[in-house]
Amino acid sequence: MSARERFFEKVQQRQNVGAAHEKSAAREVAAFCAGMDRLVQQITAWFTGSGMVVERSTKSIQDMSAIGFSLSSGICRYEIAMLCIRNGSGYVSIIPEQLCRDGNIGHVIMSVVAPGDASEKEVFYLCMAPEGGWRMRGAVETPAEGVALTEEVFFQAVARLA
C-alpha cells in the first residue's frame, strides 16, 4: 500500500469515527430532551387540581458538554422543556443545565424557594437514571448517593413549599 493510500485510509477512518460520535451525541441529546418532556408531564400531572400555578416553558441550551462529541454538527444548541411550580411567593424550578456532568447524562437543577423559611432556598440535582427515569440528590451528596425520583421523594423535597 502506498503512502497516499495509507493517508486516505486514515482520513476515512477518522471521518467514520467522527460521524459515529455525532450520531451518538445526537441520540444522547434527543434522549435528554425526551426525558425532560416526560418528567415535566409527570410532575404536571401530580399537581393537577392542586390550585398551584404550573408553568411549563422551554430553554435554549448552548451546551458546552456536547462539544466534545461534535463541534460542527450543531447539536451543542438545543431547546428543552423546563418547569416552574408556584405557591404564593414560593416556587420550585426544574431547569436543565447540560447534557453531561460528573459522568451522568442529563444534568438538571431543582430549586425549592420558600421565602420566610429559615433556609430560604434548597437545591437538588437530577440526572437521568441508566435504568430509565430520574435520580435525585441533595447539594451535599455525591452523584452515587442519589435516589430514584418518585412521587414520594419529590413531595418530600418540596414539602417546605406547602
C-alpha positions as CSV (number, residue, x, y, z in Angstrom):
1,M,0.0,0.0,0.0
2,S,1.4,3.4,-0.9
3,A,1.8,6.3,1.4
4,R,-1.1,8.1,-0.4
5,E,-3.4,5.1,0.1
6,R,-2.5,4.8,3.8
7,F,-3.1,8.5,4.2
8,F,-6.6,8.4,2.7
9,E,-7.4,5.3,4.6
10,K,-6.6,7.1,7.9
11,V,-8.7,10.1,6.8
12,Q,-11.6,7.8,6.1
13,Q,-11.3,6.0,9.4
14,R,-11.3,9.3,11.3
15,Q,-14.3,10.6,9.4
16,N,-16.1,7.4,10.3
17,V,-15.3,7.8,14.0
18,G,-16.4,11.4,13.9
19,A,-19.7,10.5,12.3
20,A,-20.3,7.9,14.9
21,H,-19.6,10.4,17.7
22,E,-22.1,12.9,16.1
23,K,-24.8,10.2,15.9
24,S,-24.1,9.1,19.5
25,A,-24.3,12.7,20.8
26,A,-27.4,13.4,18.8
27,R,-29.1,10.3,20.4
28,E,-28.0,11.4,23.9
29,V,-29.4,15.0,23.3
30,A,-32.6,13.6,21.9
31,A,-32.9,11.2,24.9
32,F,-32.3,14.1,27.4
33,C,-34.9,16.3,25.7
34,A,-37.4,13.4,25.6
35,G,-36.7,12.5,29.3
36,M,-37.3,16.1,30.3
37,D,-40.6,16.2,28.4
38,R,-41.7,13.0,30.3
39,L,-40.5,14.4,33.6
40,V,-42.4,17.7,33.1
41,Q,-45.5,15.9,32.1
42,Q,-45.3,13.6,35.1
43,I,-44.8,16.4,37.6
44,T,-47.5,18.5,36.0
45,A,-49.9,15.6,36.4
46,W,-49.0,15.3,40.1
47,F,-50.2,18.9,40.5
48,T,-53.5,18.6,38.5
49,G,-56.3,20.1,40.6
50,S,-54.0,21.5,43.3
51,G,-54.7,25.1,42.6
52,M,-50.9,25.8,42.3
53,V,-49.6,27.6,39.2
54,V,-47.7,25.2,37.0
55,E,-45.7,26.9,34.2
56,R,-44.1,24.8,31.5
57,S,-41.7,26.5,29.2
58,T,-38.6,25.8,27.1
59,K,-35.0,26.8,27.5
60,S,-32.4,27.1,24.8
61,I,-29.2,25.5,25.9
62,Q,-25.8,26.2,24.4
63,D,-24.3,23.0,25.8
64,M,-20.5,23.0,26.1
65,S,-20.6,19.4,27.4
66,A,-21.8,18.2,24.0
67,I,-19.0,19.9,22.1
68,G,-16.6,17.0,22.8
69,F,-19.0,14.8,20.8
70,S,-19.0,17.1,17.7
71,L,-18.2,20.8,17.3
72,S,-19.7,21.1,13.8
73,S,-22.9,19.2,13.9
74,G,-24.9,21.9,15.6
75,I,-26.1,19.6,18.4
76,C,-24.5,21.7,21.1
77,R,-27.5,24.0,20.9
78,Y,-31.0,22.7,21.6
79,E,-34.4,23.5,23.1
80,I,-35.5,21.6,26.1
81,A,-38.5,21.7,28.5
82,M,-38.4,23.2,32.0
83,L,-40.9,23.7,34.7
84,C,-41.8,26.2,37.4
85,I,-44.4,25.5,40.1
86,R,-45.6,28.5,42.2
87,N,-47.4,28.6,45.5
88,G,-47.8,32.2,46.6
89,S,-44.3,33.7,46.7
90,G,-42.6,30.3,46.9
91,Y,-41.7,28.2,43.9
92,V,-40.0,25.1,42.6
93,S,-38.0,25.4,39.4
94,I,-36.7,22.5,37.4
95,I,-34.2,23.7,34.9
96,P,-32.0,21.6,32.7
97,E,-28.4,22.8,32.5
98,Q,-26.4,20.4,30.3
99,L,-26.1,17.0,28.7
100,C,-23.1,15.6,30.6
101,R,-21.8,16.3,34.1
102,D,-19.9,14.2,36.7
103,G,-20.3,11.1,34.4
104,N,-24.0,11.4,34.4
105,I,-26.4,12.2,31.5
106,G,-29.0,14.9,31.9
107,H,-27.9,17.5,34.5
108,V,-30.9,19.3,35.9
109,I,-31.1,21.7,38.9
110,M,-34.3,21.7,41.0
111,S,-34.5,24.7,43.3
112,V,-37.1,25.0,46.1
113,V,-37.6,28.6,47.2
114,A,-39.7,29.3,50.3
115,P,-39.4,33.0,51.3
116,G,-39.7,33.4,55.1
117,D,-38.3,29.9,55.7
118,A,-35.2,29.6,57.9
119,S,-33.1,28.5,54.9
120,E,-35.0,30.2,52.0
121,K,-33.6,28.1,49.2
122,E,-32.7,24.4,48.8
123,V,-31.1,22.9,45.7
124,F,-31.3,19.4,44.4
125,Y,-29.7,17.8,41.4
126,L,-31.4,15.5,39.0
127,C,-29.9,13.2,36.3
128,M,-31.2,10.5,34.1
129,A,-31.0,7.1,35.5
130,P,-29.3,4.4,33.4
131,E,-32.3,2.1,34.0
132,G,-34.8,4.8,33.0
133,G,-36.4,7.6,34.9
134,W,-34.5,10.1,37.0
135,R,-32.3,10.1,40.1
136,M,-32.2,13.0,42.6
137,R,-29.6,14.0,45.2
138,G,-29.1,16.9,47.6
139,A,-26.4,19.6,47.2
140,V,-24.0,17.8,49.6
141,E,-24.5,14.3,48.3
142,T,-22.3,12.7,45.6
143,P,-23.9,11.6,42.4
144,A,-23.7,8.0,43.6
145,E,-25.8,8.8,46.6
146,G,-28.8,9.9,44.5
147,V,-32.1,8.1,44.9
148,A,-34.8,7.3,42.3
149,L,-37.1,10.2,41.8
150,T,-40.5,9.0,42.8
151,E,-43.7,11.0,43.7
152,E,-42.9,10.4,47.4
153,V,-39.3,11.6,47.1
154,F,-40.4,14.6,45.1
155,F,-43.0,15.7,47.5
156,Q,-40.6,15.2,50.5
157,A,-38.2,17.5,48.7
158,V,-40.7,20.3,48.0
159,A,-42.6,20.0,51.4
160,R,-41.4,23.5,52.5
161,L,-43.4,25.0,49.7
162,A,-46.7,23.9,51.3
